[in-house]
Amino acid sequence: MNLWCKGLITIAALCVLSACALRPTQVPEKTNGQVLVLLAHPDDETWISGTLARWADQGQSLQLVYVTSGDAGKDRSGQGLSGAELAVVREQEARKALDILGIERATIFMRWPDGSVSQRQDELSGEIEALLTGYDRLVSFGADGVTGHPDHIAVANAVHQAWQSLKRPMPLYQAAVSSKRAGIAQQIANDMGIPYKIPQPIADEKVTEVIDVSAQGDKRTAAFQAHKTQFPAPIQQLWQRFVEASGAEEFVVLD
C-alpha cells in the first residue's frame, strides 16, 4: 500500500515535535463492550492499534474483520511474495499483530479481491450489515479513508451505509487524522524532502474523541513490527520513534 507507507514516513517524523501533538483527553468507555472493527487490509489496524489494545486491556471483546487480504500489495520484506502467496503471509502477520494487541477472537478475512472494493460497495454493505448483530460499538475509517486509499474509502462508505440501516443504534467510531496533525506532518515532510501530504485530513474541530494510548506504546510498536512484508526496518524505526512521542489516536464518533 504505497500511500500508507508514504504517509507513515511522514507521520512517523512527528516524533520530533511531540510538544505540538494533540493533547490526549479522557473519554467515557465501556468496560465489557462488544466491538466490531471493519478494515480494508491487514496492517490497517495500525492507525488505531493503541485504541484496540487499550480496549482489550479493559476486557472488551473485539472482533476484527478485514475485507481484503492485501493480495494486490507489494512485498517489502525481500521474499518476493505476490498475489495469493502474499495474501497468506499478510493474514499471518495480521493475526500476530492482533495477538500482540491482546485481541483474542479469531480474525475474519472476507478475502475480497484487493483493489476492487469500490466497484462492489453496495454488495459489501449488505455483507457488513449481516455481521452487525450483537455488537454495541462499530469501528472503521472515516469517509477520507485516512490515507485516501480507494479501498479504505469504499470500506468506510459501506460500513456507514450498513450502520445507517440499523434499527438499534450504536456508535460508529471513524479513525481520523486532524488538520493539525496533517499540517505538522507536511512541515516535517518538507524538511525531510519527502513529496507527500495526507490527502484529506479532517478539520480539527471535527475530531470528537482523542483517546490516550500512551500506556499501549510497546504493543503498538510490536504489532507494527509484525507486518514485515509491509514495513521494512527503517520504517519500523520511524514508527517506534513516533509511538514514543505520540500517545493519542483520533476519532470522529457518530451516534
Buried (B, 14 or more C-beta within 10 A) or exposed (E): BEBBBBBBBBBBBBBBBEEEBBEBEEEEBBEEBBBBBBBBBBBBBBBBBBBBBBBBEEEBBBBBBBBBBBBBBBBBBEEEBEEEEBBEBBBEBBBBBBBBBBBEEEBBBBEBBBBEBBEBBEEBBBBBBEBBEEBBBBBBBBBBBBBBBBBBBBBBBBBBBBBEEBEEEBBBBBBBBBBBBBBBBBBBBEEEEBEBBBBBBBEBEBBBBBBBBBEBBEBBBBBBBBBBBBBEEEBBEBBBBBBBBBBBBBBBBBE
